[in-house]
Amino acid sequence: MLAKLAAQALTEHPPVNARFEGETIVQSAAVNIGIAVDTERGLLVPVVRDVQAKSLRQVAEAAARLIEQARSGHVSPDDLRGGTFTITNLGMYEIDAFSPIIKPAGMRGAGVGRIVAKQVVVDPEAERVCHPADDVPEPDVRPPTGDGAPAARFLQRSNCTWSNPICG
Protein backbone atom coordinates (compact mmCIF):
# COMPACT_ATOMS: atom_id res chain seq x y z
CA MET A 1 0.00 0.00 0.00
CA LEU A 2 2.87 2.41 0.75
CA ALA A 3 4.25 1.87 -2.75
CA LYS A 4 0.93 2.87 -4.27
CA LEU A 5 0.61 5.92 -1.98
CA ALA A 6 4.19 6.95 -2.76
CA ALA A 7 3.42 6.61 -6.47
CA GLN A 8 0.46 8.95 -6.09
CA ALA A 9 2.60 11.62 -4.41
CA LEU A 10 5.48 11.13 -6.88
CA THR A 11 3.12 11.47 -9.85
CA GLU A 12 1.90 14.78 -8.44
CA HIS A 13 5.50 15.97 -7.90
CA PRO A 14 7.48 14.91 -11.00
CA PRO A 15 10.80 16.61 -10.06
CA VAL A 16 11.09 14.22 -7.10
CA ASN A 17 10.55 11.13 -9.28
CA ALA A 18 14.09 10.78 -10.60
CA ARG A 19 17.17 8.57 -10.56
CA PHE A 20 20.87 8.86 -11.24
CA GLU A 21 22.32 7.54 -14.50
CA GLY A 22 26.04 8.02 -14.08
CA GLU A 23 26.49 11.68 -13.20
CA THR A 24 23.14 12.71 -14.67
CA ILE A 25 19.80 13.10 -12.89
CA VAL A 26 17.03 11.61 -15.03
CA GLN A 27 13.43 12.51 -14.30
CA SER A 28 11.11 9.58 -14.96
CA ALA A 29 7.50 9.53 -16.18
CA ALA A 30 7.13 6.03 -14.74
CA VAL A 31 7.11 5.58 -10.97
CA ASN A 32 9.41 2.64 -10.25
CA ILE A 33 9.45 1.74 -6.55
CA GLY A 34 12.34 -0.23 -5.08
CA ILE A 35 11.56 -2.53 -2.15
CA ALA A 36 14.54 -3.08 0.15
CA VAL A 37 14.95 -6.81 0.89
CA ASP A 38 17.28 -8.35 3.47
CA THR A 39 18.87 -11.45 1.91
CA GLU A 40 21.66 -13.84 2.84
CA ARG A 41 23.83 -11.94 0.32
CA GLY A 42 23.00 -8.54 1.81
CA LEU A 43 20.53 -5.82 0.91
CA LEU A 44 18.91 -6.07 -2.52
CA VAL A 45 16.39 -3.59 -3.91
CA PRO A 46 14.17 -5.13 -6.60
CA VAL A 47 12.01 -2.60 -8.44
CA VAL A 48 8.26 -2.71 -9.01
CA ARG A 49 7.80 -0.87 -12.30
CA ASP A 50 5.04 1.52 -13.37
CA VAL A 51 3.41 1.52 -9.94
CA GLN A 52 1.30 4.55 -10.91
CA ALA A 53 -0.43 2.46 -13.61
CA LYS A 54 -1.05 -0.67 -11.51
CA SER A 55 -3.84 -1.54 -9.13
CA LEU A 56 -3.03 -2.08 -5.47
CA ARG A 57 -3.41 -5.85 -6.01
CA GLN A 58 -1.02 -5.80 -8.98
CA VAL A 59 1.56 -3.84 -6.98
CA ALA A 60 1.26 -6.27 -4.03
CA GLU A 61 1.62 -9.31 -6.31
CA ALA A 62 4.62 -7.85 -8.15
CA ALA A 63 6.30 -6.88 -4.87
CA ALA A 64 5.71 -10.34 -3.35
CA ARG A 65 7.15 -12.03 -6.46
CA LEU A 66 10.23 -9.80 -6.52
CA ILE A 67 10.84 -10.18 -2.78
CA GLU A 68 10.69 -13.97 -3.07
CA GLN A 69 13.03 -13.94 -6.08
CA ALA A 70 15.49 -11.71 -4.20
CA ARG A 71 15.47 -13.95 -1.12
CA SER A 72 15.85 -17.14 -3.16
CA GLY A 73 18.70 -15.69 -5.25
CA HIS A 74 16.72 -15.72 -8.50
CA VAL A 75 16.15 -12.00 -9.05
CA SER A 76 17.45 -10.72 -12.38
CA PRO A 77 19.89 -7.81 -12.63
CA ASP A 78 17.27 -5.89 -14.65
CA ASP A 79 14.87 -6.18 -11.69
CA LEU A 80 17.44 -4.35 -9.54
CA ARG A 81 17.76 -1.29 -11.82
CA GLY A 82 15.76 1.81 -12.59
CA GLY A 83 14.13 2.59 -9.25
CA THR A 84 13.06 6.18 -8.65
CA PHE A 85 12.05 5.73 -4.99
CA THR A 86 12.88 3.08 -2.40
CA ILE A 87 10.82 1.81 0.53
CA THR A 88 12.64 0.10 3.38
CA ASN A 89 11.05 -1.37 6.52
CA LEU A 90 12.77 -2.00 9.85
CA GLY A 91 9.59 -2.35 11.92
CA MET A 92 10.12 -6.11 12.26
CA TYR A 93 13.34 -5.31 14.14
CA GLU A 94 11.41 -3.13 16.64
CA ILE A 95 12.84 0.06 15.13
CA ASP A 96 10.41 2.96 15.48
CA ALA A 97 12.07 5.53 13.19
CA PHE A 98 15.26 5.83 11.16
CA SER A 99 16.80 7.55 8.16
CA PRO A 100 16.98 5.11 5.26
CA ILE A 101 20.21 4.44 3.41
CA ILE A 102 19.68 4.97 -0.30
CA LYS A 103 21.51 2.60 -2.63
CA PRO A 104 23.64 4.11 -5.42
CA ALA A 105 21.57 5.31 -8.40
CA GLY A 106 18.56 5.78 -6.14
CA MET A 107 17.82 9.31 -5.03
CA ARG A 108 14.93 9.14 -2.63
CA GLY A 109 13.32 6.75 -0.21
CA ALA A 110 11.08 6.19 2.80
CA GLY A 111 11.96 4.33 5.96
CA VAL A 112 9.09 2.52 7.64
CA GLY A 113 9.43 1.79 11.34
CA ARG A 114 7.38 -0.19 13.79
CA ILE A 115 3.77 0.86 14.29
CA VAL A 116 2.91 1.02 17.96
CA ALA A 117 -0.62 1.54 19.25
CA LYS A 118 -0.85 4.72 21.33
CA GLN A 119 -3.75 6.31 23.12
CA VAL A 120 -4.20 10.06 23.16
CA VAL A 121 -6.64 11.76 25.49
CA VAL A 122 -9.09 13.79 23.41
CA ASP A 123 -11.56 14.83 26.11
CA PRO A 124 -10.40 14.27 29.72
CA GLU A 125 -13.79 15.11 31.22
CA ALA A 126 -15.63 12.59 29.07
CA GLU A 127 -12.69 10.15 29.37
CA ARG A 128 -12.49 9.87 25.58
CA VAL A 129 -9.33 8.67 23.89
CA CYS A 130 -8.36 8.05 20.30
CA HIS A 131 -5.71 5.98 18.56
CA PRO A 132 -4.02 8.31 16.05
CA ALA A 133 -2.36 6.98 12.95
CA ASP A 134 0.73 9.11 13.35
CA ASP A 135 3.32 6.43 12.67
CA VAL A 136 4.07 7.29 9.07
CA PRO A 137 7.17 6.61 6.97
CA GLU A 138 10.08 9.02 7.17
CA PRO A 139 10.90 9.98 3.57
CA ASP A 140 14.47 10.92 2.72
CA VAL A 141 14.30 13.37 -0.16
CA ARG A 142 17.62 15.17 0.00
CA PRO A 143 17.64 17.26 -3.15
CA PRO A 144 20.73 16.43 -5.22
CA THR A 145 20.17 19.56 -7.28
CA GLY A 146 20.24 21.86 -4.26
CA ASP A 147 16.59 22.91 -4.72
CA GLY A 148 14.65 21.73 -1.69
CA ALA A 149 11.27 23.27 -2.60
CA PRO A 150 10.01 20.36 -4.79
CA ALA A 151 11.14 17.91 -2.12
CA ALA A 152 9.30 19.90 0.57
CA ARG A 153 6.08 19.87 -1.48
CA PHE A 154 6.47 16.11 -1.98
CA LEU A 155 7.00 15.62 1.78
CA GLN A 156 3.87 17.62 2.53
CA ARG A 157 1.80 15.56 0.09
CA SER A 158 3.25 12.18 1.09
CA ASN A 159 2.71 12.92 4.79
CA CYS A 160 -0.93 13.69 4.03
CA THR A 161 -1.53 10.56 1.92
CA TRP A 162 0.36 8.20 4.25
CA SER A 163 -1.52 9.50 7.31
CA ASN A 164 -4.87 9.48 5.53
CA PRO A 165 -5.03 7.60 2.18
CA ILE A 166 -8.18 9.45 1.15
CA CYS A 167 -6.48 12.82 1.65
CA GLY A 168 -7.61 15.30 -1.00
Stockholm file with secondary structure:
# STOCKHOLM 1.0

chainA/1-168         MLAKLAAQALTEHPPVNARFEGETIVQSAAVNIGIAVDTERGLLVPVVRDVQAKSLRQVAEAAARLIEQARSGHVSPDDLRGGTFTITNLGMYEIDAFSPIIKPAGMRGAGVGRIVAKQVVVDPEAERVCHPADDVPEPDVRPPTGDGAPAARFLQRSNCTWSNPICG
#=GR chainA/1-168 SS CHHHHHHHHHHHCGGGSEEEETTEEEECSSCCEEECEEETTEEECCEECCGGGSCHHHHHHHHHHHHHHHHHTCCCGGGGSCCSEEEEECGGGTCCCCCCCCCTTCCCEEEECCCCCCCEEEETTTTEEECCCCCCCEEECCCTTSCCHHHHHHHHHHHHHHHCTTCC
#=GC SS_cons         CHHHHHHHHHHHCGGGSEEEETTEEEECSSCCEEECEEETTEEECCEECCGGGSCHHHHHHHHHHHHHHHHHTCCCGGGGSCCSEEEEECGGGTCCCCCCCCCTTCCCEEEECCCCCCCEEEETTTTEEECCCCCCCEEECCCTTSCCHHHHHHHHHHHHHHHCTTCC
//
